[in-house]
Amino acid sequence: MGHNRQWECVIMIKIRRARISDFEGILTIFHEVVRRGDTFAFDPKSTREDCKHLWMSPQIRTYVAESDGKILGTYILRNNQPGLGAHVANGAYMVHPEARRLGIGRAMGMHSIKEAKKLGFSAIQFNFVVSTNLVAVQLWLKLGFKIVGMVPKAYNHKKLKLVDIYVMHRFV
């Protein structure tokens, strides 16, 4: 007694390549995250087809984080640029709002760094990290990304209006 103990909820997370059958779970996360208008440039009114194009196109490698068969997060890797810029990956990550603070974003970030290296990329670059998304910015910094640029007032935040975005980069 007398000791303050901090208890953690530990869940088993499996990260794997997405299958077509995962799309409904991905779509749910996509709509939950994008409709908030505070982290992604995607239109909050994006349709099912928009999501499928952005997340499941053949040139995109899509992954899901699941626990007990339920999809709790998803991320994508793709070439940041075609041709002579194709050696740098670009990624986007989403965690279901009800599954935040369980380490899913961190697990997907670490997984994506290993995956990018396995796929032959030399680095990962994020072109559009909303500066007010402090959880994401802090996570990427902890995982070794650096802020290599800032674009003033490039994001039209649903509540805060025009805010800065960061370009973040890390060698794999």
Secondary structure as the mmCIF struct_conf table of DSSP 4:
data_model
#
loop_
_struct_conf.conf_type_id
_struct_conf.id
_struct_conf.beg_label_comp_id
_struct_conf.beg_label_asym_id
_struct_conf.beg_label_seq_id
_struct_conf.end_label_comp_id
_struct_conf.end_label_asym_id
_struct_conf.end_label_seq_id
STRN STRN1 LYS A 14 ARG A 17
HELX_RH_3T_P HELX_RH_3T_P1 ILE A 20 ASP A 22
HELX_RH_AL_P HELX_RH_AL_P1 PHE A 23 VAL A 34
TURN_TY1_P TURN_TY1_P1 ARG A 35 ARG A 36
BEND BEND1 ASP A 38 THR A 39
BEND BEND2 PHE A 42 PHE A 42
TURN_TY1_P TURN_TY1_P2 PRO A 44 LYS A 45
HELX_RH_AL_P HELX_RH_AL_P2 ARG A 48 MET A 56
TURN_TY1_P TURN_TY1_P3 PRO A 58 GLN A 59
BEND BEND3 ILE A 60 ILE A 60
STRN STRN2 ARG A 61 SER A 67
TURN_TY1_P TURN_TY1_P4 ASP A 68 GLY A 69
STRN STRN3 LYS A 70 ASN A 79
BEND BEND4 ASN A 80 PRO A 82
HELX_RH_3T_P HELX_RH_3T_P2 GLY A 83 GLY A 85
TURN_TY1_P TURN_TY1_P5 ALA A 86 HIS A 87
STRN STRN4 VAL A 88 VAL A 95
HELX_RH_3T_P HELX_RH_3T_P3 PRO A 97 ALA A 99
TURN_TY1_P TURN_TY1_P6 ARG A 100 ARG A 101
BEND BEND5 LEU A 102 GLY A 103
HELX_RH_AL_P HELX_RH_AL_P3 ILE A 104 LYS A 118
TURN_TY1_P TURN_TY1_P7 LEU A 119 GLY A 120
BEND BEND6 SER A 122 SER A 122
STRN STRN5 ALA A 123 VAL A 130
TURN_TY1_P TURN_TY1_P8 SER A 131 THR A 132
HELX_RH_AL_P HELX_RH_AL_P4 LEU A 134 LYS A 142
TURN_TY1_P TURN_TY1_P9 LEU A 143 GLY A 144
STRN STRN6 LYS A 146 HIS A 157
TURN_TY1_P TURN_TY1_P10 LYS A 158 LEU A 160
STRN STRN7 LYS A 161 PHE A 171
#
